[in-house]
Amino acid sequence: MWKVNEIFYSLQGEGYNTGIASVFIRLSGCNLHCAFCDTRHEKGTMMSLPEIVDRVMQYPQAPLIVLTGGEPSLWIDEDFVTGLKQMTGKRIAIETNGTRSLPNNIDWVTLSPKTGLGNSGNVPVVLTHCDELKVVYLGQDLSQYDSIETDHRYLQPCWVSDETQRYRNMLSTVQAVLDNPQWRLSLQTHRILDIP
């Protein structure tokens, strides 16, 4: 059984796969407590793999499943990913804070490290490579991410409710990308478009 916060169909709003129709499986719980987190991840319903698959297959047209949270690595293992792939025929992506190891059979890993930001605590990032590195930018030293092996590096402005601060965050992130062109700008297009 897996504790699921929600399963929904939308467009991937951020990073490399922006704009791809995806089924999101948001698993409950997280091992960090980031001040800027936008997910009520402590709620959830215990579901079996067949129940999860039934919900996912309400959207047969979606080519991609995104495991997100909270922190999905608290729940998943290789058998879960294998079962999900075999029963749906879809590619599996994960969005993770990188503080726990992952099964080897995930098709796309988005590492979004939070350690050292806000109230996230001092849980170390253990992943050393990923398909994409997506960092919520709050002015931190970017050299701390140099050792992570990836082909795609994204900086994303921290989304806050205060519009003035949100604009400042965007400007500082744009400047950081201009100063560090090995990074690309990622925007939360689902927020801009006001879609789930």
N, C-alpha and C positions, 0 to 999 in steps of 0.2 A: 504494500500500500504506500502511496505517495501523497503528501499533503500539498494540495493544489489551491492556490489563491484564486486563480482564474484561468480560463482558456478562451482566447478570442482571436478573431481574424482581422488583420489590418495590413498596412504597409510597414515594412521596416523603416523606421524614421531616421536612423543614424548610421554613420560609418560607411564601410565599404558596400554593404548590401542595401543602402538607402533606395527606397522605391520598390523593392521586391515584395510581392504579395506573400504574406507569411501567417502561419498559425503560431501564436504565442502561447506557450505553457508557462505561466508564472507560478513557480513553486514557492511555498511559504517559508519564512524564516531566513535569518542572516546571522553570520558570525561577527558582523561589524555593526556599528551604530553611527552612520554618517549623518551629520547635521542637515545636509541638503537632500537626503533621500526623499523621493516622491512616492514611495510605495508603502502601503499598509500591509507589509508582508507577514505579519504575525497571524492574520486570519487565514483560514483555509479549511478545505474539506478533504477527508481521506478518500482517495480514489484508487481503484485497481488499474492495472495496465489496460485491460480491455475497456474499462470505462473511459480512460483517457483517450484511447484510440477511437472509440465511438464519437467522442466530442470532436477530435481532430478531423475525422472523416466527414464531418458535416461540411467541410470545406475541401472537397477533393481536388479543386483546381489549384490550391496552394502548393508550390513546389518546395517550400521550406518550412521547417518547424524551428522555432527559436525557443530554447530553454532559457528562462530568465528567472528573476526573483525580485527580492531577496537574493540569496546565493544558492543557485541550483545544485552546485556540487555537494551540498549537504545531503542531498537526496538520491542522486543518480549514481549508477554504476554501469559497467560494460553490458551486463545482461539487459538492463532497462533500455539502453540506447539501441542494442541489437534488436530487441523486441519491437521497439517503436519504428525502427527502419523497416523491418520485415513486414510488419502489419499495416504500414501506411505507404511504403514505397517512396517516402520523402527524404530529402537531405535534412540533416540535423546540425543546427548551429547552437552555440551556447554563449551567453554573456556572463562572465565570471569576474570576481574581484581578484582571482589568482592566488588566494591564500590556501587552496587545497589542490591536490593533484586531481587530474581528470582521466576518465576512460580514454583509451587510445582510438576508439572508433567514432569519435565525433568528427563531422565533416568540416566544420568551420568554428574556430575558437576566437572570440572577441575578448581580449583581456582588458579590463577597465579597473586598474589598481586604485584603491581608495586609502590604503594605509598611509597614515600621516596627515590625512585631511580631516579637518573638523574634529568630530568626536569619534572617529573610526577606531581609535586605539592603536596598538602597536603590533598587530598581527602581521607577520612578514608575508610578502608575496613569494610563493614557492615556484610558480611557473617561470620558465626561462625562455620560452618561445611560444609564439601564437601566430594566427593568421593575420590578425589586426590588433594593434594596441590603440585603445581609445581612452584618452585621459581627460577627465573633467579638470579644466584649467582654472586654478585660483592663484596664479602667480608663483607657483612652486618652481624649484630648480629642475629643469627638464633633464639634466645630465643623470639624475638618479634612474632614468629609464633606458640609458644607453646600453646596458648589458642585456636587455630583452631582445631576443632575435625575432624579427618580424619584417615582412615586406611592406607593411602599411602602418603608418603612424598618423593618428588623428588627435587634434586638440579640439575640445568641445567647451564652449562657454558654460559656466555653471548657471543653470536656470534658477532664478529666485523670483519670489512674488513681487518684490519691489521693482517697478519698471525702470527707474533711474539706475539702480544697482545692476539690473540685468543688462542695460545698455553699456554700462562701464565694463562689466564682465566680457561682453562681446568685443568691445574695442581693445581690451587688454589681450584677449585671445588672438584677435586678428594681428596685433602687433607682434605677439610671440611667434606666430607663424611666419610673418615677414622677417623676423630676426633669426628664425630657425627653419629654413625652407625644407628640411627633411621631414617636417610635419605638414599635414594638410588640415584644413578647417573642416570640422564636422558640426553641422547644425541639427538640432532636434526638429526636423521638418514636420513631424506629427504635431508638435506644439504650435508651430507657425501656421499649419493648415487646420488646426483644431480638430484632429481626428484621433480616435482611441489608439 
